[in-house]
Each structure stands twice: as structure tokens, then as C-alpha cells.
């Protein structure tokens, strides 16, 4: 066999060249050791120094770009009412608000009806409340909320159509349907009020005269409900119609009482709302029917309660001070729910019906909520259940410059509402004495007189009851609670502004705006924040002037 000769000049077989080890002080050493270079020294990460331009723009930035190991806490965003620059108050600003001036217009059923003048009614997306100067509130620039006489639960002449006439506790009009709300609203719990039909459909046993007595509707309405229409005109109100005793909402009458509501009838309306803590679960989208099987009985169960923020600006109408705020407006989801667009045959809509878990906040309903109706002291049924939620984001303010969404001003809720048509007249009664009080209300009053501290507590757990399990109460009691709430909210605002100013009310105020939002044309605009005080009694100018 032939074998190749191996001479002395034969080259060795080729081999893979070995990687040259990097010296320890090589500047090209990798920052992180790898399996191929296990003995390589790990080089420290280079720090980039800020440029001269960056140091000039940020003089407080550290010279070295080394990152600190400590995590800086994010600043907590504090939402507070808007503040505006105010001129000093006038002497007349310390006087108590004057009630409306009533001008006689007509006589009906031996009762004189008058037009309310010298007031600003809520209109054009704005809401008005009485204000007064008080020297005790320096950080709020001497302005707080007040109210004109009479100091009782009643129909509000400011929260009503300008076409209504008033005669004591009665209301009528010579125009088409117009509505008025009470000066007190319900946010949670169970509440009752009643009204008597003074002029309307004639009783069956009474001879019909040529001129009819007009028509009426009564019920409960939110702040978004239109004042230039009847109760039940939109999705923001629930009403009872005098014709046939029909229930109506979204302008859709449905048979209910199967009998007319006639002159002389006394109609009682009971509202039941869940606690605010359960209400917030619904509007925040965390309500679970399997877990929240009953209303929350403990008001303190909610770990975090949103602040009450009232963005208000002072305006002067003639010689009176008012707080002007943006009114909550109608929303497109409820507009579409009230007036759905016509669909072709065999077509379906993607909008889910109102429910506690509806993906649209405006279409979420409140579990355990309902409205009951009494006629002459007899319960005739429950026309409405699962009322629509009203806390933000279910309610939004008017879309104008300066309006902020997602804020609750403490006055959202359901209000007693009446509407009259061409001579119809209704007399309201918000308690505490009723013509036909429900038995439960009478029993509850006895319990309250016996032991006021346990009148609204659960006998088993001794916890305060806040929602649908609370006792039935007259709306007159709710007025006292509403005043107390205004006092607390305004005192908190005063302390907050005082702390914002560094605890020195005489020093420079912080967060003031030089200009106020646009208001209605005839008004002379100033601006500021308001604080209510107990009893809403006026302060005197002598206290401030020394």
C-alpha cells in the first residue's frame, strides 16, 4: 500500500486561534462579565454629566448624574374649590338675604296667588344660592352661604320655572306644564312628603263645570330635570299623572292606580335610596350582586369618601349676593335612552338596558331603591324600582370653561317635585305633621321621642342605619341635616384655605384667579368661596369694622 511520505518540511494541522485575554486595565473591558470572559473585571457604569445648558435650565439638579437609590414619593394631588380675587365686602353685604317680593296676580279657590320677584331663578345651566358676608371667614374672603325666610322645607322659588305662581304652600300657573323642586333633596335613606290637589280633575260625584281645573303631576326629580316641562318628562324624574293615576317617566305613561287623582285627594310619596357607600360602588363599577346582597347598613364601611367640592363664584344681583355654580346637565346616554333613534325592522340595538352593572355610568341603577305612593293614607303600590344613580360620573356639570367633571357638590339627589298645567294647583306638605301619615312614620316618631339616640340604629348590631333599612322620616328633618352638611363642608373649605395661606389669613392668599368665569349678562360678577354657619344667621358689619 502506498503511504504519503512525511518530510521534514510538512506543516502541522491547522488549529482554532485562541482569544486574546484583555488586560485588566483595558478601557474596552465589557461592563458585564460573560461566560467567555469570566475573569474580566466588571467596569463601573459610566455616569453622564448634565450639559451646561441643562444645568442652567435646572439649577437645582445635582452635578453628578448618579441615580439616587431612594424613591421619591409622588405629590398628592389635592382637589379644592376654585378661588377668585374679591374686593372688600360692602356694608349691605352683611345684611340677611331678603325673601322674594310677591306680586298678586290671580285668585283661585279663595286663595291669592302671587308672582315671586326680586330673585334669580336657576336658568341657562346655572344654579343660584343666597350668600352673605361674614367677618369670621377671612380665608373664604368673608362670604358664606345663607338662606332667606321662611327657614323651612318648602317649594323653592329659585329652583322653579319663572311662570309659576305661589299662594302660601300652594303652587299654580296659567301657562302650560311648568315644574318646581323643593329646597331640600334626598341622597340616601327613606323619606316622605305629601301634597293636596287644590285644583285639577273634578271628583266623579261633583258636577263638571265649563272651566276645568287644569292638571297636575307630582313625584321626585333630579337636578338635571327640566323645569319647563312636567314631572316625568325625561329620565331624570319619576312622576304620577292625575289622569288615570298613571305613572310616567321618559314621557311614557303606564297604567298604575287605575283611577283619576281628583281635587281634594291627598297623595303621599315615599322615596327609598340605598346608602351612599353602596351608591358609590355602583357608579364606580365595582358593585357585585353576589357579594352586595343587602344594603350597606354601616355608613363608615366605605374606606374612602370623595370630598365635597363646590366650585362657586360670587355674583351681585342688584343689592343681593348670590353664589353661582354650574348646574348638572343632561347626558347623551340618557337622551338616547329617552328618545331612542328609530331602527329598521329586525334590527337590534347594542345598548344594554339600565342595570347596576351597565357599562355606561349614566345607565346604572340603584339596588334597593323605589318610590311608593299613598292615596288618602292608603298604600296603592310601588310604581318605580331601581332608580337611576346620580353620583358622579353618572352626573356631569355643564360643559363650559371652568367646569370640572367627577365632583360632587353635596346637593345631588332626588328632590320632591310638582308640575301644574293651566290652572292646576297643588299644596305641598313636607312635615312633620301630615294629613295622612303612614303608620310606620307614626310609629317611628314615637320611637324617636322615646329614645332619640337609637331612633335610627339597628337593634341587633347597634350600628347606625344609613340606607334602605333606615326608618321612614319626613322631608322636614332632611332640611336640618342638609344645613348641618353645608356647615361642615364650608368649615372644611375655610380651614383648607387657611392652611393653604400658611395659617395667616391676613397674608397673601394662594391660588387666586384674577378673573372669574363668565356669568349671565345682567349680573355684576365678583367671585369667591362660600361658608354656611349654624342657623344661617347674618353677621353684623360692626364685628368686622371693630
ZIPE-V643874 format. One record per run of one state. SS is the DSSP state (H for helix, E for strand, L for the rest). FROM is the first residue (numbers start at 1). TO is the last residue. If there is no record, write none. Layout:
ss:SS from:FROM to:TO
ss:SS from:FROM to:TO
//
This chain:
ss:L from:1 to:33
ss:E from:34 to:34
ss:L from:35 to:36
ss:E from:37 to:37
ss:L from:38 to:51
ss:H from:52 to:57
ss:L from:58 to:82
ss:E from:83 to:84
ss:L from:85 to:90
ss:H from:91 to:94
ss:L from:95 to:100
ss:E from:101 to:108
ss:L from:109 to:110
ss:E from:111 to:117
ss:L from:118 to:122
ss:E from:123 to:123
ss:L from:124 to:125
ss:E from:126 to:133
ss:L from:134 to:142
ss:E from:143 to:145
ss:L from:146 to:154
ss:E from:155 to:160
ss:L from:161 to:164
ss:E from:165 to:167
ss:L from:168 to:169
ss:E from:170 to:172
ss:L from:173 to:177
ss:E from:178 to:186
ss:L from:187 to:188
ss:E from:189 to:199
ss:L from:200 to:200
ss:E from:201 to:201
ss:L from:202 to:214
ss:E from:215 to:221
ss:L from:222 to:236
ss:E from:237 to:241
ss:L from:242 to:246
ss:E from:247 to:249
ss:L from:250 to:251
ss:E from:252 to:254
ss:L from:255 to:261
ss:E from:262 to:262
ss:L from:263 to:265
ss:E from:266 to:273
ss:L from:274 to:275
ss:H from:276 to:283
ss:L from:284 to:298
ss:H from:299 to:301
ss:L from:302 to:307
ss:E from:308 to:308
ss:L from:309 to:311
ss:E from:312 to:317
ss:L from:318 to:319
ss:E from:320 to:326
ss:L from:327 to:327
ss:E from:328 to:329
ss:L from:330 to:331
ss:H from:332 to:338
ss:L from:339 to:360
ss:H from:361 to:363
ss:L from:364 to:364
ss:E from:365 to:365
ss:L from:366 to:369
ss:E from:370 to:375
ss:L from:376 to:377
ss:E from:378 to:385
ss:L from:386 to:387
ss:E from:388 to:388
ss:L from:389 to:395
ss:E from:396 to:397
ss:L from:398 to:407
ss:E from:408 to:408
ss:L from:409 to:413
ss:E from:414 to:421
ss:L from:422 to:424
ss:E from:425 to:429
ss:L from:430 to:438
ss:H from:439 to:450
ss:L from:451 to:451
ss:H from:452 to:454
ss:L from:455 to:456
ss:E from:457 to:457
ss:L from:458 to:463
ss:E from:464 to:464
ss:L from:465 to:471
ss:E from:472 to:474
ss:H from:475 to:500
ss:L from:501 to:511
ss:E from:512 to:513
ss:L from:514 to:523
ss:E from:524 to:525
ss:L from:526 to:533
ss:H from:534 to:536
ss:L from:537 to:540
ss:H from:541 to:545
ss:L from:546 to:546
//
